[in-house]
Amino acid sequence: RVGFDDARVIPWMQDVGLPDLKGVEAFDIFKEVRMVKSANEIALLRDTARRCEQALDAAIASLHVGQEISAVELEYRRKMGALGGNTRWLIINQDGLNSGRIERDKVIKIDSVGEYLGYVGDIGRSIVVGNPSDETAGRSGATAKAVSAAYAAIRPGMPFADVPKSVADVLQQQGYNGFAAAHNVGLDHTDQPNSLADPRRKPEPLSFSECTVFTIDAPYLEIGYGSSHVEDMMVCTPRGAVPLSSGNVKLRVRPA
């Protein structure tokens, strides 16, 4: 009786001479094991995160009024390739759209996912080319406080489901609404059990473990405001979450 992370392999193995093999789908079991990273994996994910952040910083440095939004991803891809990595995607939104041209004084969301030696980096930032409005600056500061509080509270054994409430509570104290969610990062962008192979299965609630590598997604989208986002690579330790990327989530302001 053998578990496989790809159920298609089971009939192939039976066809090539193992007719009595009892194969079972084990996609979530492999992902559950991968939620806890080894010391070597954490070192590699730290290296991946730094390369992804360098590429993201290069894309941000290219931003200017009138620039085609589609050109920003090309800058990210160029830098990530020069650093020996690969790009899975880069999402850039202005007014909630990923098309058009960069406009003065509007908040911009960038969510980048790159890859190095098979491991994934996932980092997000908010940027304004020109002068941020008071609302944009205020929301950015409140989000930074909210995710910082969540990082400080995270310990092994804490449910992932506690993160949205923690972030929302701090945002409300600052006078804003908002949402956040945590997810694992590793060989996949969401490196955690998700029961896609069997939708009837009810997975156990996810909890942080020591050496869990994760991000907290803190996006915001509102008509009339635009799109903002912050996200960093973190590792769970008994003393709280430790950043693998810079953790610098303050609003980036570029000259117009």
C-alpha positions, -999 to 999 in steps of 0.1 A, spaced: 0 0 0 18 31 -13 8 67 -11 14 91 -41 13 128 -43 0 124 -79 -28 99 -81 -22 94 -119 9 74 -110 -11 46 -95 -25 30 -127 9 36 -144 27 16 -118 0 -12 -121 4 -12 -159 42 -16 -159 42 -47 -137 27 -41 -103 -9 -52 -107 -13 -60 -70 -1 -25 -59 -26 -8 -36 -21 29 -44 -37 57 -24 -38 94 -30 -15 111 -5 -13 147 -18 -22 164 14 1 140 34 32 152 15 21 188 19 15 184 56 51 171 60 64 200 40 48 225 63 79 222 86 111 232 69 146 218 76 174 242 85 188 238 49 154 247 35 151 278 57 185 289 46 175 284 9 141 302 14 160 331 30 182 333 -1 151 330 -23 133 358 -4 163 381 -7 166 376 -44 129 381 -49 130 413 -29 159 426 -49 140 420 -81 109 436 -66 129 467 -55 143 469 -91 107 469 -105 97 496 -79 127 517 -88 116 517 -125 81 532 -117 74 565 -133 43 585 -144 31 573 -178 49 539 -177 29 510 -191 19 488 -162 28 457 -182 64 469 -184 68 467 -146 67 429 -147 94 429 -173 117 447 -150 110 422 -123 116 393 -146 149 408 -159 163 413 -124 152 379 -111 168 362 -141 200 382 -136 200 368 -100 197 333 -112 161 329 -104 128 325 -122 94 344 -121 61 327 -114 42 360 -115 40 396 -106 6 412 -100 5 450 -102 -27 469 -97 -37 505 -99 -74 514 -93 -78 476 -90 -67 471 -126 -35 455 -140 -36 475 -173 -30 511 -184 -3 535 -173 12 546 -140 -6 577 -128 6 604 -104 -4 602 -67 -23 569 -70 -16 540 -47 -2 509 -65 -2 473 -53 26 449 -63 25 412 -53 55 393 -66 62 355 -66 96 344 -78 115 311 -76 151 301 -69 164 265 -70 128 252 -69 118 273 -38 93 302 -39 95 337 -26 64 358 -21 67 395 -13 42 424 -17 45 462 -14 25 494 -18 38 523 -37 28 558 -48 46 578 -76 42 614 -64 24 624 -32 3 599 -11 -30 611 2 -36 612 39 -58 582 36 -31 562 18 -4 572 43 -27 564 72 -38 531 59 -2 521 52 9 529 87 -21 511 102 -14 480 81 23 480 91 12 481 128 -13 453 123 10 428 106 38 436 131 14 428 160 4 395 143 40 385 137 48 392 174 19 370 186 26 340 164 39 309 182 40 272 175 6 257 180 -13 290 171 -40 284 145 -37 301 112 -73 312 117 -62 336 145 -43 358 120 -72 375 103 -88 385 136 -55 398 150 -48 420 120 -84 432 117 -85 442 154 -54 464 151 -67 480 119 -100 488 136 -82 504 166 -65 526 140 -98 535 124 -96 512 93 -112 480 81 -92 453 63 -84 416 59 -54 394 61 -46 357 58 -16 335 64 -3 308 41 27 285 39 55 290 13 80 265 1 82 244 -30 47 258 -38 33 293 -34 7 278 -9 28 249 5 1 235 28 -26 208 27 -56 220 7 -76 188 0 -79 196 -37 -75 159 -45 -106 149 -25 -131 178 -20 -151 155 4 -123 155 29 -125 180 58 -89 189 66 -77 196 101 -74 233 110 -39 245 101 -16 256 129 19 271 130 48 248 139 83 257 147 101 262 114 69 269 94 78 293 66 48 315 58 36 350 47 7 371 58 -12 386 29 -27 420 38 -43 433 6 -69 461 4 -91 471 -25 -118 498 -26 -134 516 -55 -122 552 -53 -92 543 -32 -73 517 -53 -53 486 -44 -26 482 -17 -8 452 -3 20 442 20 36 407 24 69 393 37 85 359 41 86 348 77 96 317 98 78 307 130 100 303 161 92 299 198 99 336 202 76 348 174 79 352 137 114 361 122 116 377 88 134 360 59 129 391 38 134 427 50 100 431 66 100 467 55 63 472 47 62 510 49 47 528 19 72 533 -9 71 568 -24 87 574 -57 93 609 -72 70 619 -99 
